[in-house]
Amino acid sequence: MQETRIVPITSRQHMPIGQLTVDYLAIKPLPSQDCSMQVSYKYYWKRTRRPLDVGHRGVGSSYGTSKMAVVKENTIASLNRAGSHGADFVEFDVHLSKDLVPIVFHDFTVCISMNKRPVKGGEQAAPYNGTRADDKTEDNRSLVYRDGAAAGNAEQLSPQNGLGWSRQEELFEIPVKELTVAHLQKLKLSHSEHKQIELHEEDDGYRDDGSNGAHDVFASSSESDVSASSSRADHCSFPTLEDVLHRVNIHVGFNIEVKYPMEKVGGMKELDSLYFEKNLFTDAVLKCILQHGGNRRIILSTFEPDIAVMLQLKQNKYPIMLLVMSDGKKWPPYADVRSNQMDVSVNFAVCEKFLGLSVYTEDLKNEPDAIQRAKDARLVLFGWGIEEYGQVQQLKDSGLDGVIFDRINEFKTGVDHQANVFLLEYREKMRKKLLEEGKLIEHSPLHGSSNGQWYLNSCRRDDSDLDEVEMS
């Protein structure tokens, strides 16, 4: 609960001489949740481990970039694709729907439109549902989602079709928090960058190839196995956090960015309408993670410093990282000094006992000693906002503990040394365990090779040999 109290200041004669304004944040405990010390990773980080590769929104952003991902961002398919290509963690965004369900999506708003029937020569016709002028189902309506488009923008599409018809659509911006999960998952995903209108050609909202949407920017001929290897639901936008926790490979760690609207430098707000109360918001997100997170490695990150403090104090299992950005060349930074100045962010993270910081890489270029300052404070440091893959290794060499970048599937195969580091550690742990129990034998090297192959001893194998071991 965040409120402002005004306390009057009076003289000895009880005459008003001023007032004291106090802004405060009341943090309430997470209700009905047992926060035992049985398992806690809040302050644990294996510093001998190599720097981590973190897939941004899965295999990358689908919008606002010249090199778009082959799978739609922030979907289960994208997260699993990144994991299969060796991502140690995947980063994705979480906020709440109207019915207080944590959902995976980036923006705070969606733009919906009512498709109108084609008009000819200025004639106003009945609502159009995306069919041809001679179709019979002219009275059906359908919603089209456009991410990031301006509210109330009327767009005239051209060229006209062979019959001389044209079509208009009017976009209305609506906060995601005003729509339930059921409503959100019925919307079809498009973006203001795409000028072609998206048609509702199928009642179930999916294409025949298994993807959700009418644009081919989410698939390519070289990635034709994307839809074949996963279900249609995996390509659906707005998956719930619960589904993501259950349906993404357990060895893939999660860097969950908890999004809460903030004010930026210059007074611009990410969301003008009133948002969820902070305790209610963080409780809904944490309950889902604590109930369904299992043994998965999870880091919680956020730009909003108050939310970071609440996430830290309301639970004792998962570590917290504060997101930091001060360079305003590409995006305006946030007004809160705790997340837009590196020195302040380091001190704030140390004071609140966060695991570390996730810093915009342009800030690291502008402040070359920032990495050393964070390391001196014993903070784990991630970097995000990578434009080219060549920067990834440079940042790792400079001392970063993890790098968040797009299109990990183009640069890693997920095979051998490029596999997920936690999967490699798990396999090695299982190999040692089976070797100690005499259930593993070494095959003789072929042609004088020094590297033999290990096999399970079939005479001593039982079903428990391949059971999942607890994550560490």
Steps between C-alpha positions, in 0.01 A plus 500: 500500500656825385351817641577861585426651838502873575574604856429864595765701682360754747639765727464514877185701444374218274529713191596311181852579389563215257452135427704183473429270207600135545492240222515144631469143382333242724618147422267229621605135545404249235178340630463123538855427393752304705839665456723239659878489481498147357608626157635845419701631208469871578871550560645202317699535181758253372771743393721227355238430234554649155299815411144411410329535163150641552246492216312829477125429493595149389679513166462876472274793436239470226435871467685829462817345360637439154595143593190341641483166678384191313254420778262749656648659812386420854332175398563151631630397158754784501620421853540130422675578173755712686553221751554241230770722352694518824352798684586467868222742596216661309377850579133591465251758626214445744209715613134444591174459311171639626428177690838525681664223301874545430550500123809511281494807279715809453280807453250648744243569229344333198325667210179343383305586189163428352548396139260685276344380179672643189355830385470633145503866410449616858198275557472387864437128523425249773789374716747296301648176631792462265319308224460595134220731396298217351526275808183421690630544855520878488344561842762317709742706706849410610763659720847568371785573739773744411783544744627852558278676245363842578153513649219608275713483189289461188698331227399491134639188337607491137517406224135439431402152391387411152142605573602855592433441868712643782498426871542700821578399854496708816733400782420544867767463766395301805714409803571129531373520856150572367476164322473152651726213397218352293460826309874550452554151363228553242676803355726456201842653507617765258705816534496858384817434302301274268282691256304199379180438693469165673197299397308253715494212258441226756262488794758354735747784445779282361643441159534159344873505564440520874601858563274774630477783249481570132849639450797293390745704707484236773610212278743436221568220257826424678309455825216288365515267797387768746130420475547129440693451823259673734127534543291787373445622855875544543495773234209685662558847638417581862592164655442491874804491725371174645500334157848629427634363829361156419563476126852635454793261550586484871874547434438844347525771764253790505586867526151634565466874448213615719354802321332784684424834329738784585554864416783588264725802485295786359180396675378241249328203664496146370134471593269792573222303666505381860686170541475219753596575860861392544441242773217341306713496185814346654299247701330367186832460317685344795224254585510362148880468499521344848222251425618393156870583486612163635878450478547737210769766523320834509620859525248781548588835346323833465562868422262612776709538819202473738386179330856366529496566876161333535610195304805479725312528830192292421688175428834340581549251216586690183765770441418852380680708238430869436486609136697817425500738202636854488595542134205674334605490135268213404242503779426769760626383841275471803470798731578302816866565574536153653469340156662762277836572664756225538657626824163538669384161368808324639452655843127429496556135402756454778271668754201282409715185465407429138695235312614755243422730211393453139648797314444650155825432314524854360533618860796267544665659196442848641630398843792258446561462874137408576569128477783521750287706741229235490754222547660680796153505656470120444203546266413265215489697176296429186500707180211557259432695180756319283479603134752258350614155612863607475445711810395201709847350545651844559259561784567158648874566488445834675359323804124469450334195657232477233407660167142538374477505121275424202509217242696255711389228258717656227818487707476186712417144406425369847730202432807391700675799663230736368228322696322650798758519780258361759419204276872430462544516878201270549637245254839506672335456840302203369812350341691515829204363693457203267875441488518481878215251504665286234218558256718670240767341283747660261513387139851448369629788281491434128811519280724616781277792598550621855132575548284204587120494521302428815201264500253380758572147618182330383547220752475740791265766367165577658245772429631725777833545324367771274270674749525875528729609782434808704635818343793668669 
